[in-house]
Amino acid sequence: MKEITNRTALIITHKEPFKEWAKFYNNESIEELTDRLNEKHIYLIGFATEEYLQEDLSPYCAEIFEYELTNWNYTANWHNLRFS
């Protein structure tokens, strides 16, 4: 018999302050930027209850934030690194 593990899916979307920051530092076409700003990322974490959501999320916040920034910078520059 398989063991069942409950997980919570976090869906990360870009909010307006990040979108403004990205537009200010944009080196891509408007279409590419718009596509990237409309991306959503999903992370599976341990089971989180609505009652204790902030408490359940706090161990993951810094790591997800750092990964999102690293992913943004890395992905945005991959073609420059590849062809230089």
Secondary structure as UniProt FT lines:
FT   STRAND          7..12
FT   HELIX           16..24
FT   HELIX           30..37
FT   STRAND          41..46
FT   TURN            51..52
FT   HELIX           53..83
//
